[in-house]
Amino acid sequence: MVTSNAGKAAEVKAFFHGSLEIDHIDLEVPESRSLDIAEIAYGKARYAYGLLHIPLIIDDTGFFIDALHGFPGPYAAYVLDSIGNEGILKLMEDKDDRKARFITVIAYADEHGIRVFTGTLEGTIGLCPRGLGGFGYDPIFELGKKTLAEHSLEEKGRVSHRARALSSFHDWFIAQRDEKNPKHANG
């Protein structure tokens, strides 16, 4: 897992419960400017693989709000640092449509190329921040009747956009491994 965020690497490692061996490589990877999360993740994977020449995964996440025409999109981290949740809520004050989504793309790179896996989490923007858990937009992003910040880490880990992308990657990777080496398929 290539990321400068040790917490994210630990979350990814924990997600796989030992079914895949994940090591953290602390590397700051430049991001291309694009409105397409998959294109950004793909570019980051190409850059990291070009430096490291080892199989790796890397991710990128965007936060898209329908009433704001997809804003902040791939610039979610910058917007959070700039105006925070309070700024998002201010922009949403007169909006009836409160639908939003997180999209995470996991890019896997190896000697055969790069594949991308997407996970989406649909929800709504709440009227005010709620909950003590989570980070980022979690206190204002509602999933059902609770914000992500009100969900336990275990609950969030099962349903999150990152978990969905990681699950798709995991299923593909295990199938590829078992196809290449049938003894893995038999346990």
C-alpha positions, 0 to 999 in steps of 0.5 A: 500500500503506497500512501504517506498516511500510515493510518490509511495503510493500517486500515487497509491491512486490517481490512484484509484480515491476513488474507493478503500480505500488505506492507506500507510504503510511505511515499508522497505521490503527485496527483494529476489534475482531473475530475475523474477519480479513476484517472487520478488513481491510475496516474498515481499507480503508474508513478509509484510503480515506475519508481518502485517496480513492485506490485502495489495498490494506491487509492484516491477518493472524491466527495461529490454533492449533487446540489453543488454539481459534484463539488468538491469532487476530487478536491475534497481534501483541499476543500475540507482544509479550506472551508471545512464542514461548516463551509459545506453546510453554508453552501448547502443552506438553501438546497433541498437536494442533499444527495452526496457520495464518496467514491474511492478508486483502488489502483493495482499496479504490477508488471502486467499493467494497472487495474482500477476498482471502484467503491461508492457510498451514497448518502446525504448531507446532514443539517449539522455536524453529528458524532464524535467518531470519524474524520473529514466529512464523516460528521455531516455525511448521513448514511441512513439516520446516522452520520458516518461519525456516529457509526462505529469504526467496525460498522464504517469499515464494513460499508465504506467506499474504501471497503467496497473498492478493496473488496472488489480488488480482493475478489479479483486478486484472489481469483487471479492468484487461484487461476495462476496457482490452483493449489491456493484454490484448494486451501 
